[in-house]
Amino acid sequence: MNQPDNRLLRIFIGESDTHEGQPLYQAIVLTLRREGLAGATVLRGIEGFGKSSRLHTAHVLRLSEDLPIVIECVDTAEKIEGILPKLETMIGDGLVTMERVEVRVYRADGE
């Protein structure tokens, strides 16, 4: 995986977003795994806003049940580009970005 043509896929969605009856972030991670991408991480934000400018926050006085979720995945440009059409059909409201990355270390336990 230590190739010069790696990409970081970053997906911004809401915690309450769903796809076919399950949380969208779970559906995305399972899709990435099923399609053989190198790995994915889901991050839950404590506050944020998107295109609608509606504030989503974990602040006690303004409890939101729709906190920001960011899913990150690093793999080759070819694999990332290949999965994008499927992800685009799953994501309603959200933002998808991609950037070049340099992978310095990528190994599993015992390697």
Secondary structure by P-SEA (a helix, b strand, c coil): ccccbbbbbbbbbccccccccccaaaaaaaaaaaacccbbbbbbbccccccccbbbbccccccccccbbbbbbbccaaaaaaaaaaaaaacccbbbbbbbbbbcccccccc
